[in-house]
Amino acid sequence: MEINFVEKDTFFICGYSVETTLAQNDKDVSALYDDFFRNNKETILMNLNGSKKGYYGLSWYTQGHERYCYLLGIEVGQEDTVPEDAVLKKVPKTTYAMARFPQGEDIIKAWTEFFYNEIPKAGFKVNEEYNLYFEYYPDSVNGEFELWVPVVKADV
């Protein structure tokens, strides 16, 4: 797995979210994706100022590492009016570890290997201060997806 370390500027994701657990993840996130694409929510979001093609799956922990929110959305400008039932989340400027995977790859396995094994092997650790981790799908139909995790150099 090739990891790139990228300084990414602040940006904003607008979308729809669900709070879940690892045990409920498959059911809850699948329902969120189904609703997003079946009800044309991507089209609604693409009408916002500064919207960009491609979509994100943004996660953050809400209760330790037991519960977390998963937001499915797109990148938008910060001044947008948020559609009903949508959430606008600011993703801060920082250094991220990023790796690409072919679509169809087991996402849970990819996250686990990347987060817990590959980042530490590269001499970095997760920067938990930011508590935002995301998947990026540049092409919603074909191609690769990317995993992004805020990192800092590990203490030697």
Secondary structure, DSSP 4 states (H G I P E B T S, - for coil): ---EEEEE--EEEEEEEEEEETTTHHHHHHHHHHHHHHTTHHHHHHTSTT--SSEEEEEEEEETTTEEEEEEEEEE-TTPPPPTT-EEEEE--EEEEEEEEETTS-HHHHHHIIIIIIHHHTTEEE-TTT--EEEEESSSSSSEEEEEEEEEEPP-
